[in-house]
Amino acid sequence: MNAPLYNQEILRLAARVPPPRLAAPMASVEKRSPICGSRVTIDVAVDRDGRLAELGMLVRACALGQASAALFAEHAPGRDAADLAAARDALAAWLAGEGPMPDWPGIEIFAPARPHSARHASIRLAFEAGAEAVAAARALSAAA
């Protein structure tokens, strides 16, 4: 049985207000989907151990991109660059049908989107921007 692409859980997550942009982030990354124009900007600060300590976002995306950003914002704090890169890569592989479901709370709500490859980029935006931003912030703090 096929679940609807925009189900109640996705719409509920999409309605969450993202954490506001940070006034003084250690790193900021913007990612955009060329297919639909969805855009996510993530600001981060990391702690001494390189773990995500503060997160801010600007999300201008479809419901799938907004829901993905909400899931990212809820479960990313406390993770390091390697954890976030692994989650990003696992998400991309799973959406493409090339790997198991990622170990990320709530990610199963995107299962109905797997056959719709044009929607994958929007779902990946927050994970891509977040992983890149934390890696950049960690590099900056290590160099300081």
C-alpha positions in Angstrom: 0.0 0.0 0.0 1.3 3.4 -0.9 1.3 6.1 1.8 0.5 9.7 0.7 3.6 11.8 0.0 2.4 14.7 2.1 1.0 12.8 5.1 -0.2 14.3 8.4 3.1 13.7 10.2 5.1 15.5 7.4 2.6 18.4 7.5 2.8 18.6 11.3 6.6 18.7 11.2 6.6 21.3 8.4 4.5 23.6 10.5 7.1 23.8 13.2 8.9 27.1 13.5 12.7 26.5 13.0 15.1 27.9 15.6 16.0 31.5 14.5 19.3 32.3 12.9 22.2 32.9 15.2 23.5 36.4 15.8 27.1 35.3 15.8 27.5 31.8 14.2 30.8 30.0 14.0 29.7 28.9 10.5 26.8 29.3 8.2 25.9 27.2 5.1 23.1 27.6 2.6 21.9 24.8 0.4 19.4 25.1 -2.4 17.6 22.5 -4.5 18.0 23.3 -8.2 14.9 21.3 -9.0 12.3 23.0 -6.8 14.1 26.1 -5.4 13.8 25.0 -1.8 16.5 26.6 0.3 17.8 26.0 3.8 20.4 28.2 5.6 21.9 26.8 8.8 24.0 28.7 11.4 25.9 26.7 14.0 28.3 27.0 16.9 30.1 24.0 18.3 31.5 23.2 21.8 35.1 22.4 22.7 34.6 18.8 21.6 33.3 19.8 18.2 29.7 18.9 18.9 26.8 21.0 17.7 26.0 23.4 20.6 23.8 26.0 18.9 21.7 25.9 15.8 19.8 28.5 13.9 17.9 28.1 10.6 16.2 30.0 7.8 14.0 27.5 5.9 12.3 28.4 2.6 11.3 25.0 1.4 8.4 22.8 0.4 6.7 20.8 3.1 9.1 17.9 2.7 12.1 20.3 3.1 10.5 22.0 6.1 9.7 18.7 7.8 13.3 17.4 7.2 14.7 20.7 8.6 12.5 20.2 11.7 13.7 16.7 12.2 17.3 17.8 11.8 16.9 20.7 14.3 15.3 18.4 16.8 17.9 15.6 16.8 21.2 17.2 15.6 22.3 19.1 18.8 25.1 17.3 20.6 26.2 15.4 17.5 29.7 15.9 15.9 30.7 16.5 12.3 31.3 12.7 11.7 27.8 11.8 13.1 26.1 14.4 10.9 28.1 13.4 7.8 27.2 9.8 8.3 23.5 10.7 8.7 23.6 12.9 5.6 25.2 10.1 3.6 22.9 7.4 4.9 19.9 9.6 4.1 21.0 10.1 0.5 21.7 6.4 0.1 18.4 5.4 1.6 16.4 7.8 -0.5 18.1 6.5 -3.6 17.3 2.9 -2.7 21.0 2.1 -2.1 21.1 1.6 1.7 19.1 0.9 4.8 16.9 3.4 6.6 19.2 5.9 8.5 19.4 5.7 12.2 17.8 9.1 12.8 14.6 9.4 14.9 11.5 10.0 12.8 13.2 9.6 9.4 10.8 6.9 8.4 8.1 9.5 7.6 10.0 10.1 4.3 9.5 6.6 3.1 6.7 7.6 0.8 9.0 10.1 -1.0 11.6 7.4 -1.9 10.1 6.7 -5.3 10.0 10.5 -6.1 13.6 11.3 -6.9 12.7 14.9 -7.7 11.8 15.4 -4.0 15.0 13.9 -2.6 17.1 17.1 -2.8 14.7 19.0 -0.7 14.7 16.3 2.0 18.5 16.3 2.1 19.0 20.1 2.3 19.1 20.5 6.1 21.3 17.4 6.6 23.7 18.6 3.9 23.9 22.2 5.2 24.1 21.0 8.8 26.9 18.5 8.3 28.9 21.1 6.2 28.4 23.9 8.8 29.4 21.8 11.8 32.5 20.6 9.9 33.4 24.2 9.0 32.8 25.4 12.6 34.9 22.6 14.0 37.8 23.4 11.6 37.7 27.0 12.6 37.7 26.2 16.3 40.5 23.8 15.9 42.6 26.4 14.1 42.0 29.0 16.8 
